[in-house]
Amino acid sequence: MTIILLLAAYLLGSIPFAIVSSRLFGLADPRKYGSGNPGATNVLRSGNKWAALLTLVGDCAKGWLAVWAAFALGFGPAQAALAGLAAFLGHVFSLFLRGKGGKGVATALGVLAGINGSIALTALLTWLAVALITRYSSAAALAAAAAAPIAGIVLVDEPVTIGVLLAIAAILTWRHSENIRRLKNGTEGRIGGKKS
């Protein structure tokens, strides 16, 4: 049953809401402009805020839903956290995009919300603070990724869950390696910048 749960969570996470919302609004494929990342920040570069919002909500919801469904089906906190990780991995390595998914920031937030609302709030406030100060979504994501497992260590007494938080933070950092390079070079795009 746990294997079935994880497979279902992975498939749920694989749904590329950036592609879905872009098609619904008649926009170009987000993999073909800006950063090329199929995520909400890049969809925002199209200039369509509603499409970006739909992408953000969809990507966040699938992370939360995977964890919520696990609890609703009677699984424990460890299995629920692993379901969240599976959904996150589905987003990052989407089956429907041949393993080339988004960076997972919004999905990670949804997973955190399912695991523990206080951890999600900590990550969200960190993201907002850094984003408002720097206008760099990538810098905000990296800061939030670092904050989440720290908050988890303080708030959660479950080793698998903490391991999941650390794994998500590590994968998020790895997925932002190009952004880190661009931040160092001063060539990173800012939030709200138009598509190239």
C-alpha positions as CSV (number, residue, x, y, z in Angstrom):
1,M,0.0,0.0,0.0
2,T,2.9,2.4,0.7
3,I,4.4,1.7,-2.7
4,I,1.0,2.4,-4.3
5,L,0.7,5.6,-2.3
6,L,4.2,6.8,-3.4
7,L,3.5,6.0,-7.1
8,A,0.2,7.9,-7.0
9,A,1.9,10.8,-5.3
10,Y,4.6,10.8,-7.9
11,L,2.0,10.8,-10.7
12,L,0.1,13.6,-9.1
13,G,3.3,15.6,-8.7
14,S,4.2,15.1,-12.4
15,I,1.2,17.1,-13.6
16,P,2.9,20.2,-15.2
17,F,0.6,23.1,-14.2
18,A,2.8,25.6,-15.9
19,I,2.2,23.9,-19.2
20,V,-1.6,23.4,-18.5
21,S,-2.2,27.0,-17.5
22,S,-0.1,28.4,-20.4
23,R,-2.3,26.4,-22.8
24,L,-5.5,27.5,-21.1
25,F,-4.5,31.1,-21.5
26,G,-3.1,30.7,-25.0
27,L,0.5,31.5,-24.0
28,A,3.8,30.1,-25.3
29,D,5.3,27.1,-23.8
30,P,7.2,28.4,-20.7
31,R,10.1,26.1,-21.5
32,K,10.8,28.3,-24.6
33,Y,11.3,31.7,-22.9
34,G,12.8,33.3,-19.8
35,S,14.6,30.7,-17.7
36,G,13.0,27.8,-19.6
37,N,11.7,26.5,-16.3
38,P,8.1,25.2,-16.2
39,G,7.1,27.0,-13.1
40,A,5.1,30.0,-11.8
41,T,7.9,32.5,-11.8
42,N,8.7,31.9,-15.4
43,V,5.0,31.9,-16.5
44,L,4.9,35.3,-14.8
45,R,7.5,36.5,-17.3
46,S,4.9,36.0,-20.0
47,G,3.1,39.0,-18.5
48,N,0.0,37.0,-17.6
49,K,-0.5,37.1,-13.8
50,W,-3.6,34.9,-13.9
51,A,-1.7,32.1,-15.6
52,A,1.1,32.5,-13.2
53,L,-1.3,32.4,-10.2
54,L,-3.0,29.2,-11.6
55,T,0.4,27.6,-12.0
56,L,1.4,28.6,-8.4
57,V,-1.8,27.3,-6.9
58,G,-1.8,24.1,-8.9
59,D,1.8,23.3,-8.1
60,C,1.3,24.0,-4.4
61,A,-1.9,22.1,-4.2
62,K,-0.5,18.9,-5.6
63,G,2.2,18.8,-2.9
64,W,-0.3,19.5,-0.2
65,L,-2.8,17.0,-1.6
66,A,-0.3,14.1,-1.6
67,V,0.4,14.6,2.1
68,W,-3.2,15.2,3.0
69,A,-4.4,12.1,1.1
70,A,-1.8,9.9,2.9
71,F,-3.1,11.1,6.3
72,A,-6.7,10.7,5.2
73,L,-6.0,7.1,4.1
74,G,-4.7,6.3,7.5
75,F,-0.9,6.4,6.9
76,G,1.4,7.8,9.6
77,P,3.5,10.9,9.5
78,A,6.5,9.2,8.0
79,Q,4.6,7.8,5.1
80,A,2.8,11.1,4.6
81,A,6.1,12.9,4.4
82,L,7.4,10.4,1.9
83,A,4.3,10.9,-0.2
84,G,5.1,14.6,-0.2
85,L,8.6,13.8,-1.3
86,A,7.3,11.6,-4.1
87,A,5.0,14.4,-5.3
88,F,7.9,16.9,-5.1
89,L,10.1,14.4,-7.1
90,G,7.2,14.1,-9.6
91,H,7.3,17.8,-10.2
92,V,11.1,18.0,-10.5
93,F,11.3,14.8,-12.7
94,S,7.9,14.9,-14.3
95,L,6.8,11.7,-16.1
96,F,4.8,13.8,-18.5
97,L,7.8,16.0,-19.4
98,R,10.2,13.1,-19.9
99,G,11.9,13.7,-16.5
100,K,12.4,17.4,-17.1
101,G,10.2,19.2,-14.7
102,G,10.2,22.4,-12.7
103,K,12.4,23.4,-9.8
104,G,9.8,22.5,-7.2
105,V,9.5,25.6,-5.0
106,A,5.7,25.8,-5.0
107,T,5.3,22.1,-4.7
108,A,7.7,22.0,-1.8
109,L,5.6,24.7,-0.1
110,G,2.5,22.6,-0.5
111,V,4.3,19.6,1.0
112,L,5.4,21.6,3.9
113,A,1.9,22.9,4.5
114,G,0.7,19.3,4.5
115,I,3.4,18.2,7.0
116,N,3.3,21.2,9.4
117,G,1.7,24.6,8.8
118,S,4.3,26.4,11.0
119,I,7.1,25.0,8.8
120,A,5.3,26.1,5.7
121,L,4.7,29.6,7.2
122,T,8.4,29.9,8.1
123,A,9.5,29.0,4.6
124,L,6.8,31.3,3.0
125,L,7.8,34.3,5.2
126,T,11.4,33.7,4.4
127,W,10.7,33.5,0.7
128,L,8.6,36.7,0.8
129,A,11.2,38.7,2.8
130,V,14.1,37.8,0.5
131,A,12.0,38.2,-2.6
132,L,10.8,41.7,-1.6
133,I,14.3,42.8,-0.7
134,T,16.2,41.3,-3.7
135,R,13.5,40.8,-6.3
136,Y,15.2,37.5,-7.1
137,S,12.9,34.5,-6.9
138,S,15.8,32.1,-6.9
139,A,17.5,33.8,-4.0
140,A,14.2,33.7,-2.1
141,A,13.8,30.0,-2.9
142,L,17.3,29.1,-1.7
143,A,16.7,31.0,1.6
144,A,13.3,29.3,2.1
145,A,14.9,25.9,1.3
146,A,17.5,26.5,4.0
147,A,14.9,27.7,6.5
148,A,12.5,24.7,6.2
149,P,14.6,21.9,7.6
150,I,15.8,24.2,10.4
151,A,12.2,24.9,11.3
152,G,11.5,21.1,11.0
153,I,14.2,20.2,13.4
154,V,12.7,22.6,16.0
155,L,9.0,21.7,15.4
156,V,8.9,18.0,14.4
157,D,10.0,15.0,16.4
158,E,9.9,12.5,13.5
159,P,13.2,11.5,11.9
160,V,11.8,10.5,8.5
161,T,10.0,13.8,8.2
162,I,13.2,15.7,9.0
163,G,15.0,13.6,6.4
164,V,12.4,14.5,3.8
165,L,12.8,18.2,4.6
166,L,16.6,17.9,4.2
167,A,16.2,16.0,0.9
168,I,13.8,18.6,-0.5
169,A,16.2,21.4,0.5
170,A,19.1,19.6,-1.1
171,I,17.3,19.0,-4.3
172,L,16.0,22.5,-4.5
173,T,19.5,23.9,-4.0
174,W,20.8,21.5,-6.7
175,R,18.0,22.5,-9.1
176,H,19.0,26.2,-8.6
177,S,22.7,25.6,-9.5
178,E,22.3,27.6,-12.7
179,N,20.5,30.4,-10.9
180,I,23.3,30.5,-8.3
181,R,25.8,30.9,-11.1
182,R,23.7,33.7,-12.7
183,L,23.3,35.4,-9.3
184,K,27.1,35.5,-8.9
185,N,27.5,36.8,-12.5
186,G,24.7,39.5,-12.0
187,T,22.7,38.1,-14.9
188,E,19.8,36.5,-13.0
189,G,16.3,37.7,-14.1
190,R,14.2,39.5,-11.5
191,I,10.6,38.8,-10.5
192,G,8.2,40.4,-13.0
193,G,10.8,40.7,-15.8
194,K,9.4,40.2,-19.3
195,K,10.2,37.2,-21.4
196,S,13.2,37.4,-23.6
